[in-house]
Amino acid sequence: MKSRMKSRSGQALTEYIIIVVIVALAAIAIVAIFSDTIREKFGGAVEELGGDTAAKDAALDVDSHQYLKDLDRDGAGGSSP
C-alpha cells in the first residue's frame, strides 16, 4: 500500500515538472517573438525617464535575429564589426 502511494506522489511531481517546462518554453517563445517590440517599449521608457538615448538607439539598430546571430558568434550580442 505504501509503495502505491509513493508511486502516485512521484507521478504527480513528474506531471508538475512537465507543466513547468511547457510554461517556461512558452514564455521563451513569446519573448523571442516579441523581442523587438519589448526592446522598443523599454527604450521608450528609458528615454522618457531621462536615460541615455544613445544606448536606446544602439539597441534598436539591430533586430533580434541579427542580435542572436552576433551573440552566437562573439558572445557579446552587440553588432559585429
C-alpha positions, 0 to 999 in steps of 0.5 A: 500500500505504501509503495502505491502511494509513493508511486502516485506522489512521484507521478504527480511531481513528474506531471508538475515538472512537465507543466513547468517546462511547457510554461517556461518554453512558452514564455521563451517563445513569446519573448523571442517573438516579441523581442523587438517590440519589448526592446522598443517599449523599454527604450521608450521608457528609458528615454522618457525617464531621462536615460541615455538615448544613445544606448536606446538607439544602439539597441534598436539598430539591430533586430533580434535575429541579427542580435542572436546571430552576433551573440552566437558568434562573439558572445557579446550580442552587440553588432559585429564589426 
